[in-house]
């Protein structure tokens, strides 16, 4: 008998001996895991794109937002000038109508623009906007009277600045976020947040530029300069704002079919429906703050503006024209500047915590700021504080809807087989959401202007905006409740699972305590045992005994 044979026999006779297996320990599940891992690593995309075209497109989309919602955010400065000069006999309702017409048109055509972008017609869409927005601003300078004390025709101001510019903005708005998102699939919330900063930056640049140019050159030449800046940045966007060539652009079979423009499946999604309602309430109360901020500060004595007439005068609170501690346009500038910080930080956290979760927090804070801080503001310092804090959170509120829709799509189409469907629907769902909000965006500022004219109190605007923003937050919470997690599990099931797990663990612990299993002595014994040698008695034949037996065998 050879030595190896004897060792084998010894192992068979041993009570604790185990047969040696040469078989592979790789199981079918491990094979599948390795296949999935290699597949995921093969298709994994870099966190940041490596092509220079992505970053020039990013800047081009920034300018698209710069010339859409940025001009809407700056309308408060134009309105403040109209009140004191060319439209001083027009009430606040009609003045708000110009700005609300812009936002109405931007949102109304969002669904159409989003579907055209999904189909790949980005050149025609952006090109149309690049013609209309500068043209409308140039025509505003032509239609406005040159004399500082001359009265303007309201219809011509509304047609140029409200209607023509608004149509051009509609081509820019959805394009800005949708085109940029195609280059940054792993940083979508941050990419959209940076693009959204275009609106807040424009809200700083355009009011400051307009106010100083009006002082030095006059209103007409100031508007010509603004139109020139709009034209240059629009041409840059037309050249460089192009989507990722790898992005899928499904063409519809027929542009006449209703399903081409309206995705019925979106309205079967409760999260999308509640979030759409939230955005509708958002626009009902958001822009009355921006459109009426300067005039509220002027009539409340917290700032001054140039002009000869204030349509709405609050008793015992008219500002002293000889004392000019702060020009009112600076309040709007501070609010827009602070929103840049909010758009960036909230969007960056949105990639980690979920864009919709971050949106809910920002919306709740904004509503409380309007209902509490704005209402109880009683001085210039508090007005500045309100503008800074509200601007920071409002930037996230108005900039995150596209990212939140992307969040809803990612959680709805969460499997690898359906993930591409969510990407292809982003433009259409975002556009449909904004189109539903078009009517509230028109009604909100007009109703707020009527309340000011009717009651001569800005507390009406504050209550209107605050309640609308709070209702928006409530709808967002409901949308979050219906939205499944990235794993596909519902929020309700996840909470129930965590509760049952926690309850089971506590019951097991209580049972152990009642049975006397857990004690200080047991803990000490366990610690002592854990530190003891791990050698245990064994009946297996040792190597030394085996060698002696082998040597004792006859040869």
C-alpha positions in Angstrom: 0.0 0.0 0.0 1.4 3.4 -1.0 1.5 6.4 1.3 -1.1 8.3 -0.7 -3.5 5.3 -0.6 -3.1 5.0 3.1 -3.8 8.7 3.6 -7.0 8.4 1.6 -8.1 5.4 3.6 -7.3 7.2 6.9 -9.5 10.1 5.8 -12.4 7.7 5.0 -12.1 6.1 8.4 -12.0 9.4 10.3 -15.2 10.6 11.9 -14.5 14.2 11.1 -12.7 13.7 7.8 -14.2 15.2 4.7 -13.7 14.0 1.2 -11.5 16.3 -0.9 -13.4 17.7 -3.9 -11.7 18.8 -7.1 -15.0 20.2 -8.5 -15.4 23.9 -9.2 -17.2 25.8 -6.4 -18.7 28.2 -8.9 -22.5 28.0 -8.9 -25.0 29.0 -11.5 -26.0 32.1 -9.6 -22.3 33.1 -9.4 -22.0 32.6 -13.2 -25.1 34.7 -13.8 -23.7 37.4 -11.4 -20.4 37.5 -13.3 -22.2 37.7 -16.6 -24.4 40.6 -15.4 -21.4 42.4 -13.8 -19.4 42.1 -17.0 -22.4 43.2 -19.0 -22.9 46.3 -16.8 -19.2 47.2 -16.9 -19.3 46.9 -20.6 -22.2 49.3 -21.1 -21.4 51.5 -18.1 -21.2 55.1 -19.1 -18.7 57.6 -17.7 -20.0 60.0 -15.1 -18.9 63.0 -17.1 -18.8 63.0 -21.0 -15.4 63.2 -22.6 -16.4 65.1 -25.7 -16.0 68.8 -26.0 -19.3 69.0 -27.8 -21.1 68.1 -24.5 -19.8 71.2 -22.8 -20.4 73.6 -25.6 -23.9 72.2 -25.8 -24.2 72.8 -22.1 -23.3 76.4 -22.5 -25.7 76.8 -25.5 -28.5 75.3 -23.4 -27.6 77.7 -20.6 -28.1 80.6 -23.0 -31.5 79.1 -24.1 -32.7 79.3 -20.5 -31.0 82.8 -20.2 -33.2 84.1 -23.0 -36.4 82.4 -22.0 -37.2 82.3 -18.3 -34.4 84.8 -17.7 -36.3 87.5 -19.6 -39.5 86.5 -17.7 -37.7 86.9 -14.4 -36.5 90.3 -15.5 -39.9 91.6 -16.5 -40.4 93.1 -13.0 -37.9 95.8 -13.9 -39.7 96.6 -17.1 -43.0 96.7 -15.3 -41.6 99.0 -12.7 -40.5 101.4 -15.5 -43.9 101.2 -17.2 -45.6 102.1 -13.9 -43.7 105.3 -13.5 -43.5 106.4 -17.2 -45.1 105.1 -20.4 -47.9 103.0 -18.9 -48.5 105.0 -15.7 -52.3 105.1 -16.3 -52.6 101.4 -16.7 -53.5 99.3 -13.6 -51.5 96.4 -12.2 -53.7 93.8 -13.7 -52.8 94.8 -17.3 -49.2 95.3 -16.4 -49.0 91.7 -15.1 -50.8 90.5 -18.2 -47.6 91.2 -20.3 -45.4 89.0 -18.2 -48.0 86.3 -17.7 -48.6 86.2 -21.4 -44.9 85.3 -21.8 -45.1 82.5 -19.3 -48.4 81.3 -20.7 -47.0 80.9 -24.2 -43.8 79.3 -22.9 -45.7 76.6 -21.1 -48.6 76.2 -23.6 -46.3 75.1 -26.4 -44.0 73.0 -24.2 -45.7 69.7 -25.2 -45.5 70.4 -28.9 -41.8 71.6 -28.6 -41.0 68.6 -26.4 -42.4 66.1 -29.0 -40.6 67.8 -31.9 -37.3 67.6 -30.0 -37.9 63.9 -29.3 -38.3 63.4 -33.0 -35.0 65.2 -33.7 -36.2 68.5 -35.1 -34.1 70.6 -32.7 -32.6 72.8 -35.4 -36.0 74.0 -36.6 -37.2 74.6 -33.0 -34.2 76.5 -31.7 -33.9 78.4 -35.0 -37.4 79.6 -34.7 -36.8 80.9 -31.2 -33.5 82.5 -32.3 -35.5 84.6 -34.8 -38.5 85.5 -32.7 -37.0 86.5 -29.3 -34.5 89.1 -30.7 -37.0 90.3 -33.2 -39.6 90.9 -30.5 -37.2 92.9 -28.4 -36.1 95.1 -31.3 -39.8 95.7 -32.2 -40.4 96.7 -28.5 -37.8 99.4 -28.9 -39.4 100.6 -32.1 -43.0 100.6 -30.7 -42.2 102.3 -27.4 -42.3 106.2 -27.5 -39.0 108.0 -27.3 -40.1 110.7 -24.9 -39.7 109.9 -21.2 -43.1 111.4 -20.4 -44.9 110.1 -23.5 -47.6 107.5 -23.0 -47.2 104.2 -24.8 -49.9 102.1 -26.5 -50.5 99.1 -24.3 -51.5 96.8 -27.2 -48.2 97.4 -29.0 -46.2 96.7 -25.8 -48.2 93.5 -25.2 -47.9 92.3 -28.8 -44.1 92.8 -29.0 -42.9 91.9 -25.5 -45.7 89.7 -24.5 -46.7 87.8 -27.6 -43.8 87.7 -30.1 -41.1 87.3 -27.4 -43.3 84.7 -25.6 -43.6 82.6 -28.7 -39.8 82.6 -29.1 -39.3 81.7 -25.5 -41.5 78.7 -26.0 -39.0 77.3 -28.5 -36.1 77.8 -26.0 -37.4 76.6 -22.7 -37.9 72.8 -23.1 -35.0 72.7 -25.5 -32.6 73.9 -22.9 -33.1 71.1 -20.4 -33.9 68.3 -22.8 -31.0 68.8 -25.1 -28.5 69.1 -22.3 -29.9 66.0 -20.5 -28.9 63.8 -23.5 -25.2 64.4 -22.8 -25.3 63.9 -19.0 -27.4 60.7 -18.3 -25.5 60.1 -15.0 -25.6 63.7 -13.9 -29.0 64.7 -15.2 -30.2 66.7 -12.2 -27.0 68.6 -12.0 -26.8 69.3 -15.7 -30.4 70.6 -15.7 -29.7 72.6 -12.6 -26.7 74.4 -14.3 -28.9 75.1 -17.3 -31.6 76.4 -15.0 -29.0 78.9 -13.6 -29.3 80.7 -16.9 -32.7 82.1 -15.8 -31.3 83.4 -12.5 -28.1 84.8 -14.1 -30.3 86.6 -16.6 -32.4 87.8 -13.8 -29.4 89.6 -12.5 -27.9 90.7 -15.8 -31.0 92.0 -17.6 -32.5 94.1 -14.8 -29.1 95.7 -13.9 -28.2 96.3 -17.5 -31.6 97.7 -18.4 -31.8 100.0 -15.4 -28.3 101.5 -15.9 -28.7 101.8 -19.7 -32.1 103.6 -19.2 -30.4 106.1 -17.0 -27.5 106.8 -19.5 -29.1 106.1 -22.9 -32.9 106.1 -22.5 -35.4 103.3 -22.6 -35.4 102.7 -26.4 -31.6 102.5 -26.7 -31.4 100.3 -23.6 -33.9 97.8 -25.1 -31.8 97.8 -28.4 -28.8 96.8 -26.4 -30.7 94.1 -24.6 -32.0 92.8 -28.0 -28.4 92.7 -29.2 -27.3 90.6 -26.3 -30.3 88.3 -26.8 -29.4 87.9 -30.5 -25.7 87.0 -30.0 -26.4 84.4 -27.3 -29.3 83.0 -29.4 -27.0 82.4 -32.4 -24.5 80.7 -30.1 -27.2 78.3 -28.9 -28.4 77.7 -32.5 -24.9 76.5 -33.5 -23.8 74.5 -30.4 -27.0 73.3 -28.6 -27.2 69.9 -30.4 -28.2 66.7 -28.6 -26.0 63.7 -28.2 -25.8 61.7 -31.5 -26.2 58.5 -29.6 -29.6 59.7 -28.2 -32.6 57.9 -29.6 -35.0 60.1 -31.6 -38.2 58.1 -32.4 -40.0 59.5 -35.3 -43.8 59.4 -35.2 -45.7 57.5 -37.9 -48.1 60.4 -38.4 -47.9 64.0 -37.0 -51.7 64.2 -37.3 -52.4 61.5 -34.8 -53.3 62.6 -31.3 -51.0 60.0 -29.7 -48.1 61.7 -31.3 -48.5 64.8 -29.2 -50.2 63.3 -26.1 -48.9 60.2 -24.4 -52.0 58.7 -22.7 -49.8 56.4 -20.7 -48.5 59.4 -18.7 -52.0 60.1 -17.4 -52.3 56.6 -16.2 -49.3 57.3 -13.9 -50.6 58.7 -10.6 -47.2 60.2 -9.7 -47.1 62.1 -13.0 -50.7 63.3 -12.5 -50.1 64.6 -9.0 -46.8 66.2 -9.9 -48.5 67.9 -12.9 -51.1 69.3 -10.4 -48.2 70.5 -8.2 -46.5 72.4 -11.1 -49.9 74.0 -11.9 -50.2 75.3 -8.4 -46.6 76.3 -8.5 -47.1 78.6 -11.5 -50.3 79.9 -10.0 -48.4 81.5 -7.1 -44.8 81.8 -8.1 -44.6 84.6 -10.6 -46.9 87.0 -8.7 -43.9 87.3 -6.3 -41.5 88.4 -9.0 -43.9 90.6 -11.0 -45.1 92.6 -7.9 -41.9 92.6 -5.8 -40.6 96.0 -6.9 -43.9 97.8 -6.7 -44.6 96.3 -3.3 -41.2 97.6 -2.0 -41.9 101.0 -3.5 -45.4 101.6 -2.0 -44.3 100.1 1.3 -41.4 102.4 1.7 -38.7 99.7 1.6 -37.1 101.1 -1.6 -37.6 103.7 -4.3 -37.8 103.8 -8.1 -37.8 106.4 -10.7 -41.1 107.6 -11.9 -44.0 110.1 -11.3 -46.9 107.9 -10.4 -47.7 104.8 -8.3 -51.1 103.3 -9.3 -51.6 101.6 -6.0 -51.0 103.6 -2.8 -51.1 102.2 0.6 -52.3 104.5 3.3 -49.4 106.1 5.3 -46.8 104.1 3.5 -45.9 106.0 0.4 -42.1 106.3 0.0 -40.3 109.6 0.5 -39.0 110.6 -3.0 -36.2 112.6 -1.4 -34.8 109.6 0.4 -33.4 106.8 -1.8 -31.9 104.2 0.4 -32.3 101.4 -2.2 -33.5 101.2 -5.7 -36.2 98.6 -6.0 -34.7 96.8 -8.9 -31.9 95.7 -6.6 -34.4 93.5 -4.6 -35.3 91.7 -7.8 -31.6 91.4 -8.7 -30.8 89.9 -5.2 -33.6 87.4 -5.5 -32.5 86.2 -8.9 -28.8 86.1 -7.9 -29.6 84.0 -4.8 -31.6 81.6 -6.9 -28.4 80.7 -8.8 -26.9 79.2 -5.6 -30.2 77.3 -4.9 -30.4 75.8 -8.4 -26.8 74.5 -8.2 -26.8 73.1 -4.7 -30.3 71.6 -4.8 -29.7 70.0 -8.2 -26.3 68.5 -7.1 -28.0 66.9 -4.1 -30.9 65.9 -6.3 -28.7 63.3 -8.0 -28.0 61.6 -4.7 -31.3 62.0 -2.8 -33.7 62.1 -5.8 -34.8 65.2 -7.6 -38.4 64.9 -6.5 -37.4 64.6 -2.8 -35.3 67.7 -3.0 -38.1 69.5 -4.9 -40.6 68.7 -2.0 -38.3 70.2 0.6 -37.6 73.4 -1.4 -41.4 73.8 -2.2 -42.3 73.6 1.5 -39.7 76.1 2.5 -40.8 78.6 -0.2 -44.4 78.5 0.8 -43.5 79.1 4.5 -41.2 82.0 3.5 -44.0 83.7 1.6 -46.7 83.1 4.3 -44.5 84.1 7.2 -41.4 86.0 6.3 -42.8 88.1 3.5 -46.0 88.9 5.3 -44.2 90.1 8.4 -41.5 92.1 6.6 -41.4 95.6 8.1 -38.1 97.1 6.9 -35.6 97.3 4.1 -33.3 94.8 5.9 -36.0 92.2 6.3 -37.0 92.7 2.6 -33.4 92.0 1.5 -33.3 88.9 3.8 -36.5 87.6 2.3 -35.3 88.2 -1.2 -32.1 86.3 -0.6 -33.6 83.3 1.2 -36.6 83.0 -1.0 -34.5 83.4 -4.1 -32.2 80.6 -3.0 -35.0 78.1 -2.6 -37.2 79.4 -5.4 -34.3 78.7 -7.8 -34.6 75.0 -7.0 -38.4 75.1 -7.1 -38.6 76.5 -10.6 -35.5 74.7 -11.9 -36.2 71.1 -10.8 -39.4 70.2 -12.6 -37.6 68.6 -15.6 -35.3 66.7 -13.3 -38.3 65.6 -11.2 -40.1 64.3 -14.3 -36.9 62.4 -15.2 -36.9 61.0 -11.6 -40.5 59.8 -12.2 -39.6 58.2 -15.5 -36.5 56.5 -14.0 -38.5 55.0 -11.2 -41.4 54.0 -13.5 -39.1 52.4 -16.2 -36.5 51.0 -13.8 -35.6 47.7 -15.5 -32.7 47.4 -17.9 -35.2 46.4 -20.6 -37.4 49.5 -20.2 -34.9 52.1 -19.2 -34.5 53.4 -22.8 -38.3 54.0 -22.9 -38.0 56.4 -20.0 -35.2 58.4 -21.8 -37.2 58.6 -25.0 -40.3 60.0 -23.2 -38.5 62.8 -21.2 -39.3 65.6 -23.6 -42.9 64.7 -24.2 -43.8 64.1 -20.5 -42.0 67.4 -19.5 -43.8 69.3 -22.3 -47.2 67.8 -21.3 -46.6 68.8 -17.7 -45.8 72.4 -18.6 -48.6 72.7 -21.0 -51.1 71.8 -18.3 -49.6 74.6 -16.2 -50.0 77.2 -18.9 -53.5 78.4 -17.8 -52.4 78.8 -14.1 -49.3 80.7 -15.2 -51.6 83.1 -17.1 -54.3 83.3 -14.4 -52.0 83.6 -11.3 -50.3 87.0 -12.0 -53.5 88.5 -13.5 -55.6 87.5 -10.4 -52.8 88.9 -8.1 -52.8 92.2 -10.0 -56.6 92.4 -9.7 -56.4 91.8 -6.0 -53.9 94.6 -5.6 -56.0 97.0 -7.7 -59.3 96.0 -5.9 -58.1 96.1 -2.3 -55.0 98.3 -2.5 -53.2 95.8 -0.2 -50.3 93.6 -1.1 -51.3 91.1 1.7 -53.6 89.7 -1.0 -50.8 88.8 -3.3 -48.8 87.4 -0.4 -51.7 85.1 0.7 -52.5 84.1 -2.9 -48.9 83.1 -3.6 -48.2 81.4 -0.3 -51.3 79.2 -0.3 -50.7 78.3 -4.0 -47.1 77.2 -3.2 -48.3 75.2 -0.1 -50.9 73.4 -2.2 -48.1 72.6 -4.7 -46.0 71.1 -1.9 -48.9 68.9 -0.8 -49.4 67.5 -4.3 -45.7 66.8 -4.6 -45.8 64.7 -1.4 -48.7 62.7 -2.8 -46.8 62.2 -6.0 -43.8 60.9 -4.0 -46.1 58.5 -2.2 -47.3 56.9 -5.4 -43.9 56.9 -7.1 -42.1 53.5 -6.8 -38.5 53.3 -5.6 -35.6 52.6 -8.0 -36.0 48.9 -7.1 -39.6 48.9 -8.2 -41.0 48.6 -4.7 -43.7 51.0 -3.7 -43.2 53.4 -0.8 -46.1 51.9 1.1 -44.6 48.4 0.8 -41.2 49.6 1.8 -42.5 51.4 4.9 -44.6 48.3 5.9 -41.5 46.1 5.4 -39.4 48.2 7.6 -42.0 48.4 10.3 -42.5 44.6 10.3 -38.8 44.0 10.4 -38.3 46.4 13.2 -41.3 45.0 15.1 -40.0 41.4 14.6 -36.6 42.3 15.9 -38.0 44.1 19.0 -40.3 41.1 19.7 -37.4 38.6 19.4 -35.3 40.8 21.7 -38.1 41.0 24.3 -38.6 37.2 24.2 -35.0 36.6 24.8 -35.0 39.0 27.8 -38.1 37.4 29.2 -36.5 33.9 28.9 -33.4 35.1 30.7 -31.2 34.2 27.7 -29.4 37.5 27.7 -27.5 38.4 30.8 -24.3 40.0 31.9 -22.8 36.6 32.7 -23.6 35.3 29.3 -22.0 38.3 27.7 -18.9 37.8 29.7 -18.8 34.1 28.9 -19.3 34.8 25.2 -16.4 37.3 25.3 -14.2 34.8 27.1 -15.1 32.0 24.6 -14.4 34.3 21.7 -10.9 34.9 23.0 -10.2 31.2 23.8 -8.1 28.9 21.5 -10.2 27.3 18.7 -8.6 23.8 19.1 -11.2 21.1 19.7 -10.8 17.3 20.3 -10.6 15.3 17.1 -10.7 11.5 16.4 -9.1 11.9 13.1 -5.8 10.1 12.5 -2.9 12.5 12.8 -0.1 12.7 10.2 2.5 11.4 12.7 0.5 8.3 13.5 0.0 7.7 9.8 3.7 7.9 9.1 4.5 5.4 12.0 1.9 2.9 10.6 3.4 3.3 7.1 6.9 2.6 8.4 5.7 -0.4 10.4 4.1 -2.1 7.3 6.1 -4.9 5.6 7.7 -3.8 2.4 
